[in-house]
Amino acid sequence: MLASEINCFKTLRNEKGLSISQIADTLAINWRTAKKYGDEDQLPQEKKILKRE
C-alpha cells in the first residue's frame, strides 16, 4: 500500500468524516483494509529486502 493511498484513507476518515464502510465502498476495498489504514496513527514502514550474495 502506497503512502499516498494511506493519506487518502486518512483524509476521507478525518476531514470528510466518512465511515469505514463508506470509505471501503468508495475505494472498492475490503472494510478491514480501510479500517486498518484509516484508524492507524502511523504510516507503515517499508521493508528493506536484503539480497544474498
Secondary structure, DSSP 8 states (H G I E B T S, - for coil): --HHHHHHHHIIIIIS---HHHHHHHHT--HHHHHHHHH-SS-----------
